[in-house]
Amino acid sequence: MTTNNTVLRAAGSVGVLILGLCVPIAAQATNGLYSLGFGTKQTGIAGSGVAFPQDALIASINPAGLAFLGRGNEVGVAIFSPRRSYEVTGASPPPPRGFPPFATDEIDSKSNWFIIPDLGFNWPLDENSAVGLAVYGNGGMNTDWRAVDSPFGVGTFGAAAAPGSPILNAGVDYAQLFVNLSYARKFTDTASWGIGALLNYSRIKMKGLAGFGSFSLNPARLTDQGYDSDTGLGLRLGIQGQVADGVTLAASYQSKISNTFEDYAGLFANGGEFDVPATAQAGVAWETGPGTFTLDVQHIFYTDVDTVGNTSTILPTQCIPSIPFTTALRASGPGCLGADLGFGWDDMTVVKAGYSWPTAGGWTWRVGASFGDQPIDEQEVTLNIIAPGVIEQHYTAGFSKQLNGNRELSASLMYAPEECVKGPDLFTPGKQVELCMYQYQVNVGYSF
């Protein structure tokens, strides 16, 4: 009973922290929309470790791992810097045939720095079971394309040409918060299962898209509506077990979580739906040499989310536009914004590998790498200027240092080299749009 009361008191005490986290959590080292990893230790091995529980944030990828941890608390923060740019080349015919983005030199997004906190708690109930609480963020879409950097100051998508448009800069501010309450139980001495109940809070703001007003089913709810938010519920299921001396296998699955942003019903598919995609992850942890080698495969089901996975290439051919820049008449057809149109992302499969090893003096060292094909097809680049999630590789390193009183300090570094994708402009075939991104991240964590 004492343990249960402790769990409830701790859960209540972090409620205030959770509310505070809702605002700052934003982008993170990403595979498309999904973070590379959650917490300092997990990030240090490139987001691998589904079969290798290191701290309470294992619940974010496999709640089954909580059963093999003692009581522990973790708090951490990441400083993340994604550097995004786009460039348009080729001739722009005069209006009405020409449509932004106009040919230009490389333009850089001005949203370059983000602070992302995380925290986790694990409470063993007995020698075979445990309860965990983890709070973490997910995302990576935040961009800010300044109108003053675009040709003639019209904005990336021509918002300046729309009478009364309140915001000329284009971009997105998209943040996700997850509160994960998990239970894990051993069914043998070396195997366990776990289940996590997920409470998701998502918030989004779109701006500078008024130039697409004539292609929207609901142009009054297309852009510049300020922040809209929604909450959703989901599950994460996991299992892990030792299959040979020093070899552990594990797998987990997170369900799709429903989100709808009614204020952007004229932009996102099906009148504002923007769900969190499902993901699955499986891996092995192998004790070899002085440490542990981890190898994971993660699959992200982007094509199951219409706003993310549906193609954008039908916009010019399957949408009958309204009179430009008016809200009195609406576009019609399945290829319009707010109908079946999406951003055209493919599913993404990511291979993650890491190695952790202890040394004298209470030190543990970590290295890792992650590889995957970015999800944006070259035919889909125009709308994806808003959110160019094109990273394919991450390289990480980190360490932990044991301190007095069962405390530990950890840190990790991440570098994602530049990746670009180039394809035809959606409206002007003679033009080419190139999207590029590279990333840095520093994590610091404290266990007690």
C-alpha positions, 0 to 999 in steps of 0.5 A, a space after each residue: 500500500 505504501 508503494 501505491 501511495 508513493 506512485 500516486 503522490 509522485 504522479 500528482 506532483 509531476 502534474 504541474 511539470 507536465 503542464 509546464 512541458 506542454 509549451 516548450 516541447 517541440 522538435 527533436 532529432 528526427 526520423 520524419 516526425 518521430 524522435 530518434 530516441 527519448 532521454 540522454 542514455 537512449 539518444 547516446 545509442 542512437 535510439 536503439 535499446 528496445 531490448 536494453 533497459 537503461 532507465 525509466 524512459 525505456 517505457 517510451 520504446 518498450 514498457 516491458 523493460 521496466 520490470 528489470 529496473 530498480 527504483 529510479 528517477 530521471 530528468 533530462 533536457 535536450 538542446 536541439 538545432 535543426 537547420 533547414 533550407 530550400 532552393 527553387 531553380 528554373 524559370 517562373 512564368 508570369 501570373 496567372 500561370 506562375 505560382 509561388 514558390 518563385 525561383 530563388 537562392 537558398 532560403 534558410 528557416 529561422 527556427 533553429 533552436 529548441 529546448 526539449 525536457 524529459 522525465 521518467 520514474 520507475 517504482 518496483 511493486 515487487 520482485 516481478 512487477 513495476 509501474 513507470 511514468 514517463 513524460 517526453 516530447 516528439 516532433 520535428 516539423 517547426 519551420 519559419 520561412 521569412 517573407 523578406 527572404 523570398 523574391 519580391 517579399 511575397 512569402 514562400 507561398 505567395 501570402 503577400 498576394 492574398 488581401 488581408 493576409 495577417 502573416 506573411 512568413 510561412 511555416 509550422 509550429 507543431 509540438 507533441 507531448 506524451 504522458 506514458 503510464 506503464 505496467 510491466 511484469 516478469 513471466 519468467 526470471 528473464 522475460 517480461 511483458 509490458 503495457 503503457 497507456 499513452 495520453 497525448 497532447 498535440 498543438 499546431 500553428 500554420 502560417 503563411 499559406 493564404 496563397 493556397 486559399 483557392 485550392 481549399 474546401 474551407 479557406 477560412 480555416 486554412 492558415 493563420 488561425 493561431 494555435 489549435 490543440 487536441 488530445 488523444 489516447 493510445 497504447 504501447 505494448 512490449 515484450 522482451 526475453 533472454 534467448 541465450 546467455 547474454 542475448 536478449 530479444 524484444 519487440 514493441 508496438 505503439 498504436 495510432 493516436 487520433 488528433 483533429 485540428 478543427 481550426 485547420 480543417 481547410 488544410 489537413 485531410 478529412 477536415 483537419 485530421 492529423 493523427 500520430 502514426 503507429 510505430 513498431 520496433 524490434 531488436 536485440 541486446 548482446 553482451 559482448 566484449 566489455 559491454 552491450 551491443 544493441 541493434 534495432 529496426 523501427 518501422 513508422 506507418 506514415 501512410 496510415 495517416 491521410 494528412 501525412 501519407 496521401 499524395 499532394 500531386 493531385 492538387 493541380 489536377 483533381 481540385 477545381 479552384 475557387 476564385 483566388 483569395 476569396 472565402 465566399 466560394 470554395 474549391 471542390 474535388 478530392 484533390 483539394 486541401 481539406 479533402 484527400 490531399 496529404 504531404 505524400 510521405 512514405 513509410 519509414 524503416 530505420 536501423 539503429 545500432 549502439 554500443 555501451 561499455 563501462 570503465 573504471 571510476 563509475 564511467 559508462 560510454 556510449 556510441 551509436 548510429 541510425 540509418 533510414 531512407 527519408 520519407 519524402 518522394 521527389 514528386 512531393 517536395 513543394 508542399 513539404 517546404 513547410 516541413 522538410 523531414 529529410 534526415 537519413 543518418 544520425 551519429 551519436 556518442 555519450 557517457 554517464 558518471 556515477 556520483 555519490 548517493 546512487 546518483 548519476 550524470 549523463 550527457 550525449 551528442 548527436 550529429 545528423 549530416 545534411 540530406 537533400 531531396 530535389 524534385 519538380 515544382 507542383 505547379 510549374 514543371 519547369 522549376 525544381 525545388 530542393 529541400 535540405 536539412 542537417 541537425 545537432 543535439 546535446 542531451 544532459 540527464 540526471 538520475 537519482 
